[in-house]
Amino acid sequence: MTVFLGLGIAGIVLLTLSLLLDGVLEGLFGGAGALDGLFDGLLSLPVIAGFVSMLGFGGALVLGTTGLGAGPAAVAGACAGTGAGWVTWKLTRALMRDQTAPTPRGTDLVGTAGSVVTAIPADGYGEVLLHLAGQRVKYAARSATAVARGTEIWVDAALSPTSVAVRPVER
């Protein structure tokens, strides 16, 4: 029973280290190149840690609750460990493939409506408040004509990553 509990605790410690050090332990042997991409992450540290901890705790549970010996307890623990390793592998693959939306660019602002927060002089710069991807963002703005504070505007072009060309909305 002590061996099984020791394996379970060792697996939890290994999992904690893999989460805290986030790839540092996996990169220790990265120069060898022999195991690069082996089984598409099936031998990653979280998967091995999940297997070892469930092998230990599953074996200890079977050994403590039944009259079976260490052999059947090890088989039951190995089955539980295989299941835990497979679930961990599937979860890590799903998380690694999760992609976020691309970062908005200045050209995404063309056609966006907003309002002037700092007056824009003719052929000068002021500031506008725009709504981009559900967020309120402030941009430097240039206009061919003077635009007063509070005026509703329309973005005509992106001048740079932080500034736009605007025109007042005609009503």
GIFENZI-V724203 format. One record per residue. N is the residue number from 1. RES is the residue in one small letter. SS is DSSP state (a for helix, b for strand, c for the rest). PSI is psi in degrees with one decimal (* if undefined). D_LAST is the distance of its C-alpha to the last C-alpha in whole Angstrom. Layout:
{{N/RES/SS/PSI/D_LAST} {N/RES/SS/PSI/D_LAST}}
This chain:
{{1/m/c/-38.2/81} {2/t/a/-39.0/81} {3/v/a/-43.8/80} {4/f/a/-44.5/77} {5/l/a/-36.9/75} {6/g/a/-41.8/76} {7/l/a/-41.6/74} {8/g/a/-45.7/71} {9/i/a/-40.2/71} {10/a/a/-38.9/71} {11/g/a/-41.5/68} {12/i/a/-42.6/66} {13/v/a/-42.9/66} {14/l/a/-40.4/66} {15/l/a/-42.5/62} {16/t/a/-43.5/61} {17/l/a/-40.0/62} {18/s/a/-34.0/60} {19/l/a/-40.5/57} {20/l/a/-41.9/58} {21/l/a/-9.9/59} {22/d/c/66.7/56} {23/g/c/-9.3/58} {24/v/c/-45.2/60} {25/l/c/-35.2/63} {26/e/a/-28.2/62} {27/g/a/-5.4/62} {28/l/a/-37.0/65} {29/f/a/20.0/67} {30/g/c/-25.4/64} {31/g/c/-22.6/66} {32/a/c/-40.0/68} {33/g/c/-7.4/66} {34/a/c/-32.4/68} {35/l/c/12.0/66} {36/d/c/122.6/63} {37/g/c/15.3/61} {38/l/a/122.0/64} {39/f/a/25.0/63} {40/d/a/49.2/59} {41/g/a/3.7/59} {42/l/c/-26.3/62} {43/l/c/30.2/64} {44/s/c/161.9/62} {45/l/a/-43.5/63} {46/p/a/-36.3/61} {47/v/a/-45.4/62} {48/i/a/-40.8/66} {49/a/a/-41.4/65} {50/g/a/-42.0/64} {51/f/a/-48.9/67} {52/v/a/-42.9/70} {53/s/a/-40.7/68} {54/m/a/-31.7/69} {55/l/a/-46.9/72} {56/g/a/-52.8/73} {57/f/a/-37.4/72} {58/g/a/-43.0/72} {59/g/a/-41.8/76} {60/a/a/-38.6/77} {61/l/a/-45.5/75} {62/v/a/-42.6/78} {63/l/a/-38.3/80} {64/g/a/-25.9/80} {65/t/a/-12.8/80} {66/t/c/171.1/82} {67/g/c/9.0/86} {68/l/c/160.1/85} {69/g/c/-167.2/85} {70/a/a/-33.1/84} {71/g/a/-56.3/83} {72/p/a/-33.0/81} {73/a/a/-38.6/79} {74/a/a/-39.1/78} {75/v/a/-45.8/78} {76/a/a/-41.1/75} {77/g/a/-37.9/74} {78/a/a/-38.8/73} {79/c/a/-45.6/71} {80/a/a/-40.1/69} {81/g/a/-40.4/68} {82/t/a/-42.5/68} {83/g/a/-44.9/65} {84/a/a/-39.8/64} {85/g/a/-41.0/63} {86/w/a/-44.3/62} {87/v/a/-42.2/59} {88/t/a/-42.3/58} {89/w/a/-45.7/58} {90/k/a/-42.2/56} {91/l/a/-44.1/54} {92/t/a/-36.0/54} {93/r/a/-42.9/53} {94/a/a/-41.5/50} {95/l/a/-37.4/49} {96/m/a/-28.2/49} {97/r/a/-5.0/47} {98/d/c/123.9/44} {99/q/c/144.9/41} {100/t/c/166.1/38} {101/a/c/149.7/35} {102/p/c/150.5/34} {103/t/c/131.3/33} {104/p/c/145.1/29} {105/r/c/170.4/28} {106/g/a/-34.8/26} {107/t/a/-21.3/25} {108/d/a/-16.2/24} {109/l/a/-18.0/21} {110/v/c/127.6/19} {111/g/c/1.0/16} {112/t/c/140.9/16} {113/a/b/153.3/13} {114/g/b/-165.5/15} {115/s/b/154.2/14} {116/v/b/128.5/16} {117/v/b/-23.6/20} {118/t/b/122.6/21} {119/a/c/143.2/19} {120/i/b/116.6/19} {121/p/c/160.9/21} {122/a/c/128.1/20} {123/d/c/28.8/22} {124/g/b/-174.1/24} {125/y/b/144.9/23} {126/g/b/-159.8/22} {127/e/b/144.0/21} {128/v/b/152.4/19} {129/l/b/120.7/19} {130/l/b/160.7/19} {131/h/b/116.4/20} {132/l/b/119.3/23} {133/a/c/40.5/26} {134/g/c/1.9/25} {135/q/b/144.4/26} {136/r/b/123.5/24} {137/v/b/146.2/24} {138/k/b/130.7/24} {139/y/b/151.0/23} {140/a/b/141.6/24} {141/a/b/146.4/21} {142/r/b/143.7/21} {143/s/b/149.3/18} {144/a/c/-25.5/18} {145/t/c/159.7/16} {146/a/c/136.7/17} {147/v/b/125.2/15} {148/a/c/159.0/15} {149/r/c/138.4/17} {150/g/c/-9.3/15} {151/t/c/139.0/11} {152/e/b/135.2/10} {153/i/b/169.3/11} {154/w/b/131.9/12} {155/v/b/123.5/16} {156/d/b/-36.4/17} {157/a/b/156.6/21} {158/a/b/124.4/23} {159/l/b/-35.2/25} {160/s/b/178.8/28} {161/p/c/-18.5/29} {162/t/c/5.7/28} {163/s/b/153.5/25} {164/v/b/157.9/22} {165/a/b/132.2/19} {166/v/b/165.6/16} {167/r/b/148.1/12} {168/p/b/147.0/9} {169/v/c/129.5/6} {170/e/c/135.2/4} {171/r/c/*/0}}
